[in-house]
Amino acid sequence: MNIVFNCDKRDAMVIVDKSIVENLTDEQAYSLDILLDKKGESELVFDFPGEDWNIVWERETRDLRNFINSGAMIVNCLDETDGLYSFNVVEEEIDACSCLEVKSGEVIIVSASELIQVVLYPELKMEKSGEMNLEAGWYEVKKEGNGFSFHKAANKRQDVNNII
């Protein structure tokens, strides 16, 4: 599958199972917004007057980062990238940096800003960049250039970093 993904500054591509999206909370959406502002360049800094942004970022995103790294989603920070991205399912094992749990069989590719918006305003319709149907289970995901390969795994890897 190929998709065109346009990403503004301070945004990201999110790869997530549909069942996770349906259960995200307002608090997680707010934490995702903070996660995207690693340098403290947005108006979010005014929500924490007098605090060092590095400390705020670590504290306010800790639970979300743990949730992401549990296999809930992959957040690919692209920094103002436009382009064609390919998503492939392959059979061989790899040494991947990310691991995704697919529960519903439907994987959604969406911008982080769009995901935040639909969590905070559930009456809005999500504008997805793409969708994939995958058999339920664990997938090791490898990013190579403008592509992602999904490799069926026996179980979750213990050494994952799903924020790439």
mmCIF file of the C-alpha atoms, coordinates in Angstrom:
data_MODEL
# 
_entry.id   MODEL 
# 
loop_
_atom_site.group_PDB 
_atom_site.id 
_atom_site.type_symbol 
_atom_site.label_atom_id 
_atom_site.label_alt_id 
_atom_site.label_comp_id 
_atom_site.label_asym_id 
_atom_site.label_entity_id 
_atom_site.label_seq_id 
_atom_site.pdbx_PDB_ins_code 
_atom_site.Cartn_x 
_atom_site.Cartn_y 
_atom_site.Cartn_z 
_atom_site.occupancy 
_atom_site.B_iso_or_equiv 
_atom_site.pdbx_formal_charge 
_atom_site.auth_seq_id 
_atom_site.auth_comp_id 
_atom_site.auth_asym_id 
_atom_site.auth_atom_id 
_atom_site.pdbx_PDB_model_num 
ATOM 1   C CA . MET A 1 1   ? 0.000   0.000   0.000  1.00 0.00 ? 1   MET A CA 1 
ATOM 2   C CA . ASN A 1 2   ? 1.253   3.482   -0.856 1.00 0.00 ? 2   ASN A CA 1 
ATOM 3   C CA . ILE A 1 3   ? -0.069  6.705   0.665  1.00 0.00 ? 3   ILE A CA 1 
ATOM 4   C CA . VAL A 1 4   ? 0.796   10.355  0.327  1.00 0.00 ? 4   VAL A CA 1 
ATOM 5   C CA . PHE A 1 5   ? 1.371   11.830  3.752  1.00 0.00 ? 5   PHE A CA 1 
ATOM 6   C CA . ASN A 1 6   ? 1.695   15.568  4.280  1.00 0.00 ? 6   ASN A CA 1 
ATOM 7   C CA . CYS A 1 7   ? 3.111   16.632  7.617  1.00 0.00 ? 7   CYS A CA 1 
ATOM 8   C CA . ASP A 1 8   ? 3.463   20.103  9.062  1.00 0.00 ? 8   ASP A CA 1 
ATOM 9   C CA . LYS A 1 9   ? 6.080   21.181  11.579 1.00 0.00 ? 9   LYS A CA 1 
ATOM 10  C CA . ARG A 1 10  ? 5.381   19.676  15.029 1.00 0.00 ? 10  ARG A CA 1 
ATOM 11  C CA . ASP A 1 11  ? 3.288   16.843  13.691 1.00 0.00 ? 11  ASP A CA 1 
ATOM 12  C CA . ALA A 1 12  ? 3.806   13.125  13.172 1.00 0.00 ? 12  ALA A CA 1 
ATOM 13  C CA . MET A 1 13  ? 2.541   10.079  11.339 1.00 0.00 ? 13  MET A CA 1 
ATOM 14  C CA . VAL A 1 14  ? 0.728   7.711   13.705 1.00 0.00 ? 14  VAL A CA 1 
ATOM 15  C CA . ILE A 1 15  ? 0.270   4.030   12.927 1.00 0.00 ? 15  ILE A CA 1 
ATOM 16  C CA . VAL A 1 16  ? -2.344  2.575   15.277 1.00 0.00 ? 16  VAL A CA 1 
ATOM 17  C CA . ASP A 1 17  ? -4.920  -0.186  15.582 1.00 0.00 ? 17  ASP A CA 1 
ATOM 18  C CA . LYS A 1 18  ? -8.487  1.087   15.205 1.00 0.00 ? 18  LYS A CA 1 
ATOM 19  C CA . SER A 1 19  ? -9.504  -0.322  18.616 1.00 0.00 ? 19  SER A CA 1 
ATOM 20  C CA . ILE A 1 20  ? -6.871  1.837   20.353 1.00 0.00 ? 20  ILE A CA 1 
ATOM 21  C CA . VAL A 1 21  ? -8.183  5.018   18.713 1.00 0.00 ? 21  VAL A CA 1 
ATOM 22  C CA . GLU A 1 22  ? -11.671 4.336   20.008 1.00 0.00 ? 22  GLU A CA 1 
ATOM 23  C CA . ASN A 1 23  ? -10.388 4.219   23.601 1.00 0.00 ? 23  ASN A CA 1 
ATOM 24  C CA . LEU A 1 24  ? -7.944  7.147   23.707 1.00 0.00 ? 24  LEU A CA 1 
ATOM 25  C CA . THR A 1 25  ? -8.643  9.729   26.418 1.00 0.00 ? 25  THR A CA 1 
ATOM 26  C CA . ASP A 1 26  ? -8.519  13.517  26.405 1.00 0.00 ? 26  ASP A CA 1 
ATOM 27  C CA . GLU A 1 27  ? -5.500  13.284  28.726 1.00 0.00 ? 27  GLU A CA 1 
ATOM 28  C CA . GLN A 1 28  ? -3.643  11.096  26.211 1.00 0.00 ? 28  GLN A CA 1 
ATOM 29  C CA . ALA A 1 29  ? -4.491  13.522  23.406 1.00 0.00 ? 29  ALA A CA 1 
ATOM 30  C CA . TYR A 1 30  ? -3.123  16.426  25.428 1.00 0.00 ? 30  TYR A CA 1 
ATOM 31  C CA . SER A 1 31  ? 0.021   14.421  26.242 1.00 0.00 ? 31  SER A CA 1 
ATOM 32  C CA . LEU A 1 32  ? 0.469   13.654  22.533 1.00 0.00 ? 32  LEU A CA 1 
ATOM 33  C CA . ASP A 1 33  ? 0.316   17.371  21.798 1.00 0.00 ? 33  ASP A CA 1 
ATOM 34  C CA . ILE A 1 34  ? 3.077   17.942  24.366 1.00 0.00 ? 34  ILE A CA 1 
ATOM 35  C CA . LEU A 1 35  ? 5.071   14.976  22.999 1.00 0.00 ? 35  LEU A CA 1 
ATOM 36  C CA . LEU A 1 36  ? 5.168   16.666  19.590 1.00 0.00 ? 36  LEU A CA 1 
ATOM 37  C CA . ASP A 1 37  ? 6.617   19.847  21.118 1.00 0.00 ? 37  ASP A CA 1 
ATOM 38  C CA . LYS A 1 38  ? 9.951   18.470  22.345 1.00 0.00 ? 38  LYS A CA 1 
ATOM 39  C CA . LYS A 1 39  ? 11.610  21.910  22.121 1.00 0.00 ? 39  LYS A CA 1 
ATOM 40  C CA . GLY A 1 40  ? 8.818   23.883  23.811 1.00 0.00 ? 40  GLY A CA 1 
ATOM 41  C CA . GLU A 1 41  ? 8.106   26.111  20.830 1.00 0.00 ? 41  GLU A CA 1 
ATOM 42  C CA . SER A 1 42  ? 4.298   26.205  21.018 1.00 0.00 ? 42  SER A CA 1 
ATOM 43  C CA . GLU A 1 43  ? 1.739   27.972  23.162 1.00 0.00 ? 43  GLU A CA 1 
ATOM 44  C CA . LEU A 1 44  ? 1.689   24.895  25.412 1.00 0.00 ? 44  LEU A CA 1 
ATOM 45  C CA . VAL A 1 45  ? 4.595   26.361  27.390 1.00 0.00 ? 45  VAL A CA 1 
ATOM 46  C CA . PHE A 1 46  ? 2.174   28.951  28.795 1.00 0.00 ? 46  PHE A CA 1 
ATOM 47  C CA . ASP A 1 47  ? 0.262   26.144  30.512 1.00 0.00 ? 47  ASP A CA 1 
ATOM 48  C CA . PHE A 1 48  ? 3.354   25.585  32.701 1.00 0.00 ? 48  PHE A CA 1 
ATOM 49  C CA . PRO A 1 49  ? 4.597   29.061  33.701 1.00 0.00 ? 49  PRO A CA 1 
ATOM 50  C CA . GLY A 1 50  ? 8.018   29.178  35.307 1.00 0.00 ? 50  GLY A CA 1 
ATOM 51  C CA . GLU A 1 51  ? 8.760   25.487  34.686 1.00 0.00 ? 51  GLU A CA 1 
ATOM 52  C CA . ASP A 1 52  ? 11.672  24.146  32.656 1.00 0.00 ? 52  ASP A CA 1 
ATOM 53  C CA . TRP A 1 53  ? 10.176  22.693  29.461 1.00 0.00 ? 53  TRP A CA 1 
ATOM 54  C CA . ASN A 1 54  ? 12.486  19.643  29.441 1.00 0.00 ? 54  ASN A CA 1 
ATOM 55  C CA . ILE A 1 55  ? 11.170  18.656  32.879 1.00 0.00 ? 55  ILE A CA 1 
ATOM 56  C CA . VAL A 1 56  ? 7.565   19.365  31.845 1.00 0.00 ? 56  VAL A CA 1 
ATOM 57  C CA . TRP A 1 57  ? 7.982   17.309  28.644 1.00 0.00 ? 57  TRP A CA 1 
ATOM 58  C CA . GLU A 1 58  ? 9.458   14.318  30.519 1.00 0.00 ? 58  GLU A CA 1 
ATOM 59  C CA . ARG A 1 59  ? 6.785   14.421  33.225 1.00 0.00 ? 59  ARG A CA 1 
ATOM 60  C CA . GLU A 1 60  ? 3.729   15.136  31.088 1.00 0.00 ? 60  GLU A CA 1 
ATOM 61  C CA . THR A 1 61  ? 4.541   12.552  28.390 1.00 0.00 ? 61  THR A CA 1 
ATOM 62  C CA . ARG A 1 62  ? 5.877   9.708   30.569 1.00 0.00 ? 62  ARG A CA 1 
ATOM 63  C CA . ASP A 1 63  ? 2.620   7.737   30.770 1.00 0.00 ? 63  ASP A CA 1 
ATOM 64  C CA . LEU A 1 64  ? 1.899   8.262   27.070 1.00 0.00 ? 64  LEU A CA 1 
ATOM 65  C CA . ARG A 1 65  ? 5.422   7.198   26.053 1.00 0.00 ? 65  ARG A CA 1 
ATOM 66  C CA . ASN A 1 66  ? 5.023   4.032   28.127 1.00 0.00 ? 66  ASN A CA 1 
ATOM 67  C CA . PHE A 1 67  ? 1.624   3.411   26.500 1.00 0.00 ? 67  PHE A CA 1 
ATOM 68  C CA . ILE A 1 68  ? 3.064   3.941   23.013 1.00 0.00 ? 68  ILE A CA 1 
ATOM 69  C CA . ASN A 1 69  ? 6.025   1.684   23.731 1.00 0.00 ? 69  ASN A CA 1 
ATOM 70  C CA . SER A 1 70  ? 3.711   -1.054  25.025 1.00 0.00 ? 70  SER A CA 1 
ATOM 71  C CA . GLY A 1 71  ? 2.844   -1.642  21.365 1.00 0.00 ? 71  GLY A CA 1 
ATOM 72  C CA . ALA A 1 72  ? -0.242  0.579   21.294 1.00 0.00 ? 72  ALA A CA 1 
ATOM 73  C CA . MET A 1 73  ? 0.930   2.747   18.406 1.00 0.00 ? 73  MET A CA 1 
ATOM 74  C CA . ILE A 1 74  ? 3.907   3.995   16.463 1.00 0.00 ? 74  ILE A CA 1 
ATOM 75  C CA . VAL A 1 75  ? 4.569   7.731   16.320 1.00 0.00 ? 75  VAL A CA 1 
ATOM 76  C CA . ASN A 1 76  ? 6.879   8.732   13.482 1.00 0.00 ? 76  ASN A CA 1 
ATOM 77  C CA . CYS A 1 77  ? 7.989   12.353  13.838 1.00 0.00 ? 77  CYS A CA 1 
ATOM 78  C CA . LEU A 1 78  ? 8.564   13.543  10.280 1.00 0.00 ? 78  LEU A CA 1 
ATOM 79  C CA . ASP A 1 79  ? 9.222   17.296  10.615 1.00 0.00 ? 79  ASP A CA 1 
ATOM 80  C CA . GLU A 1 80  ? 7.605   18.996  7.625  1.00 0.00 ? 80  GLU A CA 1 
ATOM 81  C CA . THR A 1 81  ? 7.761   16.087  5.216  1.00 0.00 ? 81  THR A CA 1 
ATOM 82  C CA . ASP A 1 82  ? 5.609   15.568  2.182  1.00 0.00 ? 82  ASP A CA 1 
ATOM 83  C CA . GLY A 1 83  ? 5.872   12.414  0.255  1.00 0.00 ? 83  GLY A CA 1 
ATOM 84  C CA . LEU A 1 84  ? 4.808   8.992   -0.809 1.00 0.00 ? 84  LEU A CA 1 
ATOM 85  C CA . TYR A 1 85  ? 5.144   6.331   1.877  1.00 0.00 ? 85  TYR A CA 1 
ATOM 86  C CA . SER A 1 86  ? 4.913   2.613   1.271  1.00 0.00 ? 86  SER A CA 1 
ATOM 87  C CA . PHE A 1 87  ? 3.593   0.054   3.754  1.00 0.00 ? 87  PHE A CA 1 
ATOM 88  C CA . ASN A 1 88  ? 4.403   -3.592  3.121  1.00 0.00 ? 88  ASN A CA 1 
ATOM 89  C CA . VAL A 1 89  ? 3.699   -6.823  4.968  1.00 0.00 ? 89  VAL A CA 1 
ATOM 90  C CA . VAL A 1 90  ? 6.551   -9.315  4.645  1.00 0.00 ? 90  VAL A CA 1 
ATOM 91  C CA . GLU A 1 91  ? 7.291   -12.731 6.098  1.00 0.00 ? 91  GLU A CA 1 
ATOM 92  C CA . GLU A 1 92  ? 10.946  -12.742 7.167  1.00 0.00 ? 92  GLU A CA 1 
ATOM 93  C CA . GLU A 1 93  ? 12.086  -11.840 10.686 1.00 0.00 ? 93  GLU A CA 1 
ATOM 94  C CA . ILE A 1 94  ? 13.995  -8.628  11.239 1.00 0.00 ? 94  ILE A CA 1 
ATOM 95  C CA . ASP A 1 95  ? 15.755  -6.687  13.940 1.00 0.00 ? 95  ASP A CA 1 
ATOM 96  C CA . ALA A 1 96  ? 13.109  -3.962  14.176 1.00 0.00 ? 96  ALA A CA 1 
ATOM 97  C CA . CYS A 1 97  ? 13.017  -0.905  16.383 1.00 0.00 ? 97  CYS A CA 1 
ATOM 98  C CA . SER A 1 98  ? 9.229   -0.792  16.800 1.00 0.00 ? 98  SER A CA 1 
ATOM 99  C CA . CYS A 1 99  ? 6.509   -3.244  17.713 1.00 0.00 ? 99  CYS A CA 1 
ATOM 100 C CA . LEU A 1 100 ? 2.772   -2.853  17.134 1.00 0.00 ? 100 LEU A CA 1 
ATOM 101 C CA . GLU A 1 101 ? -0.079  -4.929  18.512 1.00 0.00 ? 101 GLU A CA 1 
ATOM 102 C CA . VAL A 1 102 ? -2.947  -5.373  16.067 1.00 0.00 ? 102 VAL A CA 1 
ATOM 103 C CA . LYS A 1 103 ? -6.176  -6.305  17.825 1.00 0.00 ? 103 LYS A CA 1 
ATOM 104 C CA . SER A 1 104 ? -9.044  -5.363  15.513 1.00 0.00 ? 104 SER A CA 1 
ATOM 105 C CA . GLY A 1 105 ? -7.360  -6.279  12.238 1.00 0.00 ? 105 GLY A CA 1 
ATOM 106 C CA . GLU A 1 106 ? -7.602  -2.683  11.006 1.00 0.00 ? 106 GLU A CA 1 
ATOM 107 C CA . VAL A 1 107 ? -4.537  -0.443  11.188 1.00 0.00 ? 107 VAL A CA 1 
ATOM 108 C CA . ILE A 1 108 ? -4.984  3.283   10.658 1.00 0.00 ? 108 ILE A CA 1 
ATOM 109 C CA . ILE A 1 109 ? -2.365  5.747   9.407  1.00 0.00 ? 109 ILE A CA 1 
ATOM 110 C CA . VAL A 1 110 ? -3.244  9.262   10.555 1.00 0.00 ? 110 VAL A CA 1 
ATOM 111 C CA . SER A 1 111 ? -1.513  12.510  11.453 1.00 0.00 ? 111 SER A CA 1 
ATOM 112 C CA . ALA A 1 112 ? -1.027  13.084  15.163 1.00 0.00 ? 112 ALA A CA 1 
ATOM 113 C CA . SER A 1 113 ? -2.807  16.444  14.908 1.00 0.00 ? 113 SER A CA 1 
ATOM 114 C CA . GLU A 1 114 ? -5.853  14.756  13.348 1.00 0.00 ? 114 GLU A CA 1 
ATOM 115 C CA . LEU A 1 115 ? -5.824  12.048  16.017 1.00 0.00 ? 115 LEU A CA 1 
ATOM 116 C CA . ILE A 1 116 ? -5.695  14.669  18.785 1.00 0.00 ? 116 ILE A CA 1 
ATOM 117 C CA . GLN A 1 117 ? -8.588  16.551  17.199 1.00 0.00 ? 117 GLN A CA 1 
ATOM 118 C CA . VAL A 1 118 ? -10.916 13.540  16.909 1.00 0.00 ? 118 VAL A CA 1 
ATOM 119 C CA . VAL A 1 119 ? -10.156 12.391  20.457 1.00 0.00 ? 119 VAL A CA 1 
ATOM 120 C CA . LEU A 1 120 ? -10.981 15.837  21.853 1.00 0.00 ? 120 LEU A CA 1 
ATOM 121 C CA . TYR A 1 121 ? -13.962 16.319  19.516 1.00 0.00 ? 121 TYR A CA 1 
ATOM 122 C CA . PRO A 1 122 ? -15.447 12.846  18.909 1.00 0.00 ? 122 PRO A CA 1 
ATOM 123 C CA . GLU A 1 123 ? -18.283 14.233  16.796 1.00 0.00 ? 123 GLU A CA 1 
ATOM 124 C CA . LEU A 1 124 ? -15.745 14.963  14.042 1.00 0.00 ? 124 LEU A CA 1 
ATOM 125 C CA . LYS A 1 125 ? -14.978 12.392  11.352 1.00 0.00 ? 125 LYS A CA 1 
ATOM 126 C CA . MET A 1 126 ? -11.341 11.266  11.256 1.00 0.00 ? 126 MET A CA 1 
ATOM 127 C CA . GLU A 1 127 ? -9.473  12.091  8.069  1.00 0.00 ? 127 GLU A CA 1 
ATOM 128 C CA . LYS A 1 128 ? -7.210  9.055   7.742  1.00 0.00 ? 128 LYS A CA 1 
ATOM 129 C CA . SER A 1 129 ? -4.188  9.048   5.492  1.00 0.00 ? 129 SER A CA 1 
ATOM 130 C CA . GLY A 1 130 ? -4.503  5.302   4.980  1.00 0.00 ? 130 GLY A CA 1 
ATOM 131 C CA . GLU A 1 131 ? -5.745  1.987   6.318  1.00 0.00 ? 131 GLU A CA 1 
ATOM 132 C CA . MET A 1 132 ? -4.418  -1.569  6.281  1.00 0.00 ? 132 MET A CA 1 
ATOM 133 C CA . ASN A 1 133 ? -6.055  -4.844  7.166  1.00 0.00 ? 133 ASN A CA 1 
ATOM 134 C CA . LEU A 1 134 ? -3.709  -7.139  9.084  1.00 0.00 ? 134 LEU A CA 1 
ATOM 135 C CA . GLU A 1 135 ? -4.253  -10.381 10.919 1.00 0.00 ? 135 GLU A CA 1 
ATOM 136 C CA . ALA A 1 136 ? -4.480  -9.825  14.681 1.00 0.00 ? 136 ALA A CA 1 
ATOM 137 C CA . GLY A 1 137 ? -1.186  -10.258 16.525 1.00 0.00 ? 137 GLY A CA 1 
ATOM 138 C CA . TRP A 1 138 ? 2.176   -8.589  17.060 1.00 0.00 ? 138 TRP A CA 1 
ATOM 139 C CA . TYR A 1 139 ? 4.138   -6.964  14.242 1.00 0.00 ? 139 TYR A CA 1 
ATOM 140 C CA . GLU A 1 140 ? 7.700   -5.767  14.202 1.00 0.00 ? 140 GLU A CA 1 
ATOM 141 C CA . VAL A 1 141 ? 7.798   -2.594  12.153 1.00 0.00 ? 141 VAL A CA 1 
ATOM 142 C CA . LYS A 1 142 ? 10.868  -1.318  10.395 1.00 0.00 ? 142 LYS A CA 1 
ATOM 143 C CA . LYS A 1 143 ? 11.208  2.133   8.842  1.00 0.00 ? 143 LYS A CA 1 
ATOM 144 C CA . GLU A 1 144 ? 13.406  2.329   5.772  1.00 0.00 ? 144 GLU A CA 1 
ATOM 145 C CA . GLY A 1 145 ? 13.504  5.676   4.004  1.00 0.00 ? 145 GLY A CA 1 
ATOM 146 C CA . ASN A 1 146 ? 9.930   6.449   2.982  1.00 0.00 ? 146 ASN A CA 1 
ATOM 147 C CA . GLY A 1 147 ? 8.676   2.979   3.746  1.00 0.00 ? 147 GLY A CA 1 
ATOM 148 C CA . PHE A 1 148 ? 7.522   0.790   6.590  1.00 0.00 ? 148 PHE A CA 1 
ATOM 149 C CA . SER A 1 149 ? 7.582   -2.994  6.582  1.00 0.00 ? 149 SER A CA 1 
ATOM 150 C CA . PHE A 1 150 ? 5.386   -5.032  8.916  1.00 0.00 ? 150 PHE A CA 1 
ATOM 151 C CA . HIS A 1 151 ? 6.800   -8.390  9.983  1.00 0.00 ? 151 HIS A CA 1 
ATOM 152 C CA . LYS A 1 152 ? 4.527   -10.837 11.807 1.00 0.00 ? 152 LYS A CA 1 
ATOM 153 C CA . ALA A 1 153 ? 6.094   -11.630 15.191 1.00 0.00 ? 153 ALA A CA 1 
ATOM 154 C CA . ALA A 1 154 ? 5.439   -14.406 17.696 1.00 0.00 ? 154 ALA A CA 1 
ATOM 155 C CA . ASN A 1 155 ? 5.078   -11.851 20.508 1.00 0.00 ? 155 ASN A CA 1 
ATOM 156 C CA . LYS A 1 156 ? 6.050   -8.349  21.608 1.00 0.00 ? 156 LYS A CA 1 
ATOM 157 C CA . ARG A 1 157 ? 9.703   -7.432  21.650 1.00 0.00 ? 157 ARG A CA 1 
ATOM 158 C CA . GLN A 1 158 ? 10.959  -6.182  24.994 1.00 0.00 ? 158 GLN A CA 1 
ATOM 159 C CA . ASP A 1 159 ? 13.320  -3.521  23.608 1.00 0.00 ? 159 ASP A CA 1 
ATOM 160 C CA . VAL A 1 160 ? 11.000  -1.315  21.583 1.00 0.00 ? 160 VAL A CA 1 
ATOM 161 C CA . ASN A 1 161 ? 10.990  2.390   20.932 1.00 0.00 ? 161 ASN A CA 1 
ATOM 162 C CA . ASN A 1 162 ? 7.824   3.282   19.081 1.00 0.00 ? 162 ASN A CA 1 
ATOM 163 C CA . ILE A 1 163 ? 8.582   6.993   18.880 1.00 0.00 ? 163 ILE A CA 1 
ATOM 164 C CA . ILE A 1 164 ? 10.797  7.267   15.814 1.00 0.00 ? 164 ILE A CA 1 
# 
